[in-house]
Amino acid sequence: MVRDVVVTVPGVLLVLAVLRDVFHTLFHPSGQGSIARQVMTQVWRLTRRLNPRRQLASLPGPLGMTAVIATWGALAVLGWTLIYLAQMPDGLSYSPSLDRAQRSDLLDAVYLSLVTVATLGFGDIVPTSPWLRLAAPLEALVGFVLLTAAVSWVLQIYPALHRRRVLALQLATLHRARRTTGLGVDSVPTEVLTDLAADIVQARLDLTQYSATYFFRDANPDIALAANLDYATELGHDASTSTDPQTRLAGALLLTALDALAELLDQQFLHVGADTTIVLHAYAADHRHAN
């Protein structure tokens, strides 16, 4: 009895930890599941140590998401394996074609957990104890939840990445246009400056809700926000010194949005404890876009 409890309790805790992490990653306003965050961070660090070639520079994000989903699945399978293992062999019924003398309780528990979470249900090993007959369908439900969570996560992450890349491309295009024409900041409509400020606020919200987007590195500097925030800062400072009050206000809005974004980047990812300019430089360096 004591052995059953010692094995079952960690299994239940593992399953609950996975479900909690899925909830915090996909639905909680902070968008930070502890398991997902740790896995994404380790993949990010590993790819930096390996110093990948430029054409491989965009892989940490997709690889990290794949590793997170695989970790969720593996921990869920392990948790249910422990639950089944505590009840073997008395709590289960074996097909007559299976020789019990040659069975391994651990391997059978892993097998049952895998076929149940995948909703295959071969029927050669079947729970017979009353509570296991309720637990097995719950594992199938957890498997469905994990599959749905994986799809939902992808559908959440990529629109946020698209918005970030559009903002970066807007900044890069504006920078190139001003450099080509040689016009000052007063030539930039205030609506453009305020729209940029709003888009930076949106980027901050996306990073708050979907922290995994930080670990997506864009090799092309035109669509990499990390490579273009320096110009946004320059644009904000230039606008804030304009003789036109509307342009000064728009510049102040842009700088305020950048300050808030830098604060979030520093608190959650960079930890440099410096001002906005240094934090944004550290962000660019972390994404391999330092000048």
C-alpha positions in Angstrom: 0.0 0.0 0.0 2.8 2.4 0.9 4.6 1.5 -2.3 1.5 2.3 -4.3 1.2 5.7 -2.7 4.9 6.5 -3.1 4.7 5.7 -6.9 1.3 7.1 -7.6 1.7 10.6 -5.9 4.7 11.6 -8.1 2.8 10.4 -11.1 -0.2 12.6 -10.3 2.0 15.5 -9.6 3.8 15.2 -12.9 0.5 15.2 -14.8 -0.8 18.2 -12.9 2.5 20.0 -13.5 2.1 19.5 -17.2 -1.5 20.7 -17.3 -0.5 23.7 -15.2 2.4 24.6 -17.5 0.1 24.3 -20.6 -2.4 26.6 -18.9 0.2 29.2 -18.0 1.8 29.1 -21.4 -1.3 29.4 -23.5 -4.0 31.0 -21.4 -2.5 32.9 -18.5 -1.9 36.6 -19.1 1.8 36.3 -18.3 2.2 33.6 -20.9 5.0 32.0 -18.9 4.9 28.3 -18.1 7.9 27.4 -16.0 8.6 24.2 -17.9 8.2 25.8 -21.3 10.3 28.8 -20.4 13.2 26.6 -19.1 13.1 24.4 -22.2 13.1 27.3 -24.6 15.9 29.0 -22.7 18.1 25.9 -22.8 17.5 25.4 -26.5 18.4 29.1 -27.1 21.6 28.8 -25.1 22.6 25.6 -26.8 22.2 27.1 -30.3 24.3 30.0 -29.2 27.1 27.8 -28.0 27.0 25.8 -31.2 27.4 29.1 -33.1 25.1 28.0 -36.0 25.7 29.3 -39.5 23.6 32.2 -40.7 21.1 30.1 -42.6 20.4 28.2 -39.3 20.0 31.3 -37.2 16.2 31.1 -37.2 16.0 27.6 -35.8 16.0 28.2 -32.0 12.3 29.2 -31.9 10.8 26.3 -33.8 13.2 23.9 -32.2 12.4 25.2 -28.8 8.6 24.9 -29.4 9.1 21.3 -30.6 11.2 20.5 -27.5 8.5 22.0 -25.2 5.7 20.0 -26.8 7.9 16.8 -26.6 8.7 17.5 -23.0 5.0 18.0 -22.1 4.2 14.7 -23.8 7.1 12.8 -22.2 6.2 14.1 -18.7 2.6 13.2 -19.1 3.4 9.7 -20.3 5.8 9.3 -17.4 3.2 10.5 -14.9 0.6 8.1 -16.1 3.2 5.3 -16.3 3.8 5.7 -12.5 0.1 5.7 -11.9 -0.3 2.4 -13.8 2.8 0.9 -12.4 1.5 1.2 -8.8 -1.5 -1.0 -9.8 0.3 -3.7 -11.7 -0.4 -6.5 -12.1 -3.5 -6.9 -10.0 -5.3 -3.8 -11.3 -5.1 -4.8 -14.9 -6.3 -7.5 -17.2 -4.0 -9.1 -19.8 -4.9 -10.6 -23.1 -4.6 -14.5 -23.2 -2.0 -14.1 -25.9 0.4 -12.3 -23.5 2.6 -14.5 -21.3 2.6 -13.0 -17.9 5.7 -14.9 -16.9 7.6 -12.9 -19.6 6.1 -9.5 -18.9 7.8 -6.5 -17.3 5.6 -4.3 -15.2 7.6 -1.2 -16.0 7.5 -1.8 -19.8 3.8 -2.7 -19.7 3.1 0.5 -17.7 5.0 2.6 -20.3 3.2 0.8 -23.2 -0.2 1.2 -21.6 0.5 4.9 -21.0 1.6 5.5 -24.6 -1.3 3.7 -26.3 -3.8 5.4 -23.9 -2.4 9.0 -24.3 -2.4 8.4 -28.1 -6.0 7.1 -27.9 -5.1 3.9 -29.7 -6.6 1.5 -27.1 -5.3 -1.8 -28.4 -7.1 -3.7 -25.6 -4.4 -6.2 -24.9 -3.8 -4.6 -21.5 -6.9 -3.2 -19.9 -7.5 -1.5 -16.5 -9.9 -3.5 -14.3 -9.7 -1.7 -10.9 -12.6 0.8 -10.6 -10.5 3.9 -10.3 -8.1 2.9 -13.1 -11.1 2.4 -15.3 -11.8 6.1 -14.7 -8.1 7.2 -14.9 -7.4 5.7 -18.3 -10.1 7.8 -20.2 -8.7 10.8 -18.3 -5.3 10.1 -19.8 -6.8 9.9 -23.3 -8.4 13.3 -22.6 -5.0 14.7 -21.5 -3.5 13.4 -24.7 -6.2 15.3 -26.7 -5.6 18.4 -24.6 -1.8 18.3 -25.4 -2.5 17.9 -29.1 -5.0 20.8 -29.0 -2.5 22.9 -27.0 0.3 22.3 -29.5 -1.9 23.4 -32.4 -3.3 26.4 -30.5 0.2 27.5 -29.4 1.4 27.5 -33.0 -1.7 29.5 -34.1 -1.0 32.1 -31.3 2.8 32.4 -31.8 3.0 33.0 -35.5 0.6 35.9 -35.8 2.5 37.7 -33.0 5.8 37.0 -34.9 4.2 38.4 -38.1 3.2 41.6 -36.3 6.8 42.0 -34.9 8.3 41.5 -38.4 5.9 44.0 -40.0 7.0 46.6 -37.4 10.7 45.8 -38.0 10.1 46.2 -41.8 8.3 49.5 -41.3 11.2 50.9 -39.3 13.8 49.6 -41.8 11.9 51.0 -44.8 11.5 54.4 -43.1 15.1 54.5 -42.2 16.1 53.7 -45.8 13.7 56.3 -47.2 15.0 59.1 -44.9 18.6 58.2 -45.6 17.9 58.3 -49.4 16.0 61.6 -49.4 18.1 63.3 -46.6 14.9 64.8 -45.2 14.6 65.6 -41.5 12.3 64.2 -38.9 9.8 67.1 -39.5 9.1 65.5 -42.9 7.8 62.4 -41.1 4.0 62.7 -40.5 3.1 62.6 -36.9 0.6 59.8 -37.7 3.5 57.6 -38.7 5.3 58.3 -35.4 2.2 57.6 -33.4 1.5 54.4 -35.4 5.0 53.2 -34.7 4.5 53.9 -31.0 1.3 51.9 -31.1 3.0 49.0 -32.9 5.8 49.0 -30.3 3.1 48.8 -27.6 1.6 45.9 -29.4 5.0 44.2 -29.7 5.4 44.6 -25.9 2.0 43.0 -25.3 2.8 40.1 -27.6 6.0 39.5 -25.8 4.2 39.6 -22.5 1.5 37.1 -23.6 3.7 35.0 -25.8 7.1 35.1 -24.2 8.3 32.2 -26.5 8.4 34.7 -29.3 11.6 36.2 -27.8 13.4 33.0 -28.8 12.6 33.4 -32.5 15.6 34.9 -34.1 15.2 36.6 -37.5 18.4 36.4 -39.5 17.3 39.0 -42.1 17.9 42.4 -40.4 15.1 44.0 -42.3 12.5 41.9 -40.5 14.4 41.6 -37.2 12.9 44.0 -34.6 16.1 43.7 -32.5 18.1 45.2 -35.5 15.8 48.2 -35.9 15.0 49.4 -32.5 18.1 51.6 -32.4 16.6 53.6 -35.3 13.3 53.9 -33.5 15.1 55.4 -30.6 16.9 57.8 -32.9 13.7 58.7 -34.5 12.0 59.3 -31.1 14.8 61.5 -29.9 14.9 63.6 -33.1 11.1 64.0 -33.0 11.2 65.1 -29.4 13.4 68.1 -30.3 11.3 69.3 -33.2 9.8 72.8 -33.2 6.4 71.3 -34.0 4.5 70.5 -30.7 2.6 67.6 -32.4 5.9 66.1 -33.6 7.4 66.5 -30.1 4.4 64.7 -28.6 4.6 61.9 -31.1 8.3 61.6 -30.3 7.6 61.4 -26.6 5.0 58.7 -27.2 7.5 56.7 -29.2 10.3 57.0 -26.6 7.8 56.1 -23.8 6.8 52.9 -25.7 10.4 52.0 -26.2 11.2 52.5 -22.5 8.4 50.2 -21.6 9.5 47.5 -24.1 13.1 47.8 -22.9 12.0 47.4 -19.3 10.1 44.2 -20.2 13.1 42.8 -22.1 15.4 43.5 -19.3 13.1 42.1 -16.5 12.3 38.8 -18.3 15.2 38.0 -20.6 18.3 40.2 -20.5 18.8 41.2 -16.9 21.4 43.9 -17.6 19.9 46.5 -15.3 20.6 49.5 -17.5 18.9 52.2 -19.4 16.8 51.8 -22.5 19.7 52.3 -25.0 21.9 49.7 -23.4 19.1 47.2 -23.0 18.1 47.6 -26.7 21.8 47.1 -27.7 21.9 44.0 -25.5 18.7 42.8 -27.2 20.3 43.3 -30.6 23.5 41.5 -29.5 21.5 38.5 -28.1 19.8 38.2 -31.5 23.1 38.5 -33.3 22.4 41.9 -34.8 24.9 44.0 -32.8 26.7 46.7 -34.9 
